[in-house]
């Protein structure tokens, strides 16, 4: 599933195509993806000018001068195609600008979705209501984590994947950040000292920023809007590297919990 770096890469790729542009055509090609596409999407978006594009956690945001924001989620296999030469079977939403640029939201598995709501109501959107701070924003700090994790006996990895603690973190980048911070994924979250949480916050930011710079991680279907694949997977320190040597010389281990794999090095991630 595309994670925060992939969504950020997507938003950055869409911005030069859409920002400041009037939408000449907005055409849903089917009635639903994971959930129904708003019936008034065409009416409210067609003819509008895109003012800004942004991201909240793993959701992309397209704001217009009509006071609306279109929210998109890429699901398991969604991606935007820019100026496609032809329409494909799984292009479920087409957008054209008055400048002649074309976009197609392609999603073969249809686990993504499109929503639309007044921009003024964005903070009360159900998916955003209980979200924690953005991992690349100023509100994520070691002091915040001390408060958020106080008394929590759950493993630190599970806590970082909880969107109520930190918004937008996913399995790949949590494994990588915990390894960089030398913290065992099974460590009891509420018992991690402040200096180690400071190291963790730094690691989270470094991992995400490196992934964004590399265009994300292409594991199955993800590609940026220009069709380029993400190359951060070539920099993985532990993820997907079971039984390979860690940089410290120890073996990378893997275990599966609730259908999700955890990769770590028991030699350098002891506590």
Buried (B, 14 or more C-beta within 10 A) or exposed (E): BBBBBBBBBBBBBBBEBBBEBBBBBBBBBEEEBBEEBBEEBBEBBBBBBBBBBBBBBBBBBBBBEBEBBBBBBBBBBBBBBBEBEEEEEBBBBBBBBEEEBBBBBBBBBBBBBBBBBEBEEBEEBEBBEEBBBBBBEEEBBBEBBBEBBEEBEBBBBBBBBBBEBBBBBBBBBBBBBBBBBBBBBBBBBBEBEEEBBBBBBBBBBBBBEBBBEBBBBBBEBBBBBEEEEBBBBEBBBBBBBEEEEBEEEBEBBBEEEEEEBBBBBEBBBEE
